[in-house]
Amino acid sequence: MRAMLLDAPGRPLRLAEIPPGAPGAGQILVRVAACGVCRTDLHICDGDLAFIRSPIIPGHEIVGRVARLGQGVAGFAEGQRVGVPWLGWTCGRCSYCTSGRENLCDAARFTGYQIDGGYAELAVADARYCFPLPDAYGDAEAAPLLCAGLIGYRSLLAAGDAKRLGIYGFGAAAHIVCQVAVWQGREVYAFTRAGDESAQAFARQLGARWVGDSAARPPEALDAAILFAPVGALVPSALRAVVKGGTVVCAGIHMSDIPSFPYEILWGERRIVSVANLTRRDGVEFLALAPRVPVRTEVETFGLGEANAALARVREGRINGAAVLVTDR
C-alpha cells in the first residue's frame, strides 16, 4: 500500500510502498478514503510533541470502509463506513477508563502518533474506537468531524452555558464549533491573526457576531473563551476578556508557554481549564448532533502524495476550514 512516512521531526514526509497491517483480535482493517490534516499532525511532524517511533504514518481523522474484521469484533461489517479518531487505544482497566474518562488514561495510545494513522491507503484500528459515520457527509467532508469536530465539541462542553463565547484562532475546529454555538443560540466573538481578512470574512459567513484581531478587546465581556490557537500569550488576553466567573478553555494538545500575568485578571473566580483528547461518549453525541445543526465542513482536498503541501498550508494558516487528504488521486 502507499503511505506517507515521517522518519524524524522536521523532515518532510516520504511516500513509500509498504505492506499493509493485519487486524488482530478486536481490530479492524480500514480501507482509507480520506484523512483530515490536523494541527496536531503539525506538532508531531515539527517536533513539538515527543517523537515516539520511527517511522510513523501520521493522520487521525480517518474515514474509510471496513476491509477486514479481526477476531471477536462485533457491531461492524465489511464494507461499512467508519471513522477513526485521535484516541486509538486505552487500557480499559484504570480508574479513568472505568469512570468514563478514558481520554485521561495514562496508557492511552493515539492514532497517527503511537499507532500508524490515515496518511495511507489502509489502516488498522481498535474497533472500540471506531465510529459509524452519518450518511449526510461525503468522505472528505466527514474527516474533520473526527478531531476538529470532536475536540471542538468537548471544548464547547467545557465552556458551559456561556451566552457570549469567544473563539481564538479560526481554523478547522473553530469553523465547526462556531456553527454549533450559533445553532445553540450563543453569540460568537471570533479572534484571528492580525490582518487575516480571509479568516475574518469566513467567521462572519458562519454567523460570528463580532470578528477582530486576537489582541483586540471584544465590544462586550465574554462568558467564556476557547483557545484553538496554540499561543500561550493569548491566555492572559482571554482572561481579560471574560467576566467574573468566566472560563478560558485551552483546547490544543500543545501550546507555547503561558507568560506570567497579574493575579487580578484571574481573580473573581475566573478559571482556566484544558481539554484532553476525547471520550467515546463525545464521539457518539457529536456525530449524532452534527447532521441536526447541520454542521457543514469546509474542506480543501489534496492527494495522498501531496501531504507535505497540505501540512505547509495548515502551518501557514492558508486553509479556510480543513485540509483533507484523499486516496483516490
Buried (B, 14 or more C-beta within 10 A) or exposed (E): BBBBBBBEBEBEBBBBEBEBBEBEEBBBBBBBBBBBBBBBBBBBBEEBBEBEEEBBBBBBBBBBBBBBBBEEBEEBEEEBBBBBBBBBBBBEEBEBBEEEBBBBBEEBBBBBBBBBBBBBBBBBBBBBBBBBBBEEBEBBBBBBBBBBBBBBBBBBEBBBEBEBBBBBBBBBBBBBBBBBBBBEEBBBBBBBBEEBEBBBEBBEEBBBBBBBEBEBEBEBBBBBBBBBBBBBBBBBBBBBBBBEEBBBBBBBBEBEEBEEBEEEBBEEEBEBBBBBBBBBEBBEBBBEBBEEBEBBBBBBBBEBBBBBEBBBBBBEBEBBBBBBBBBEE
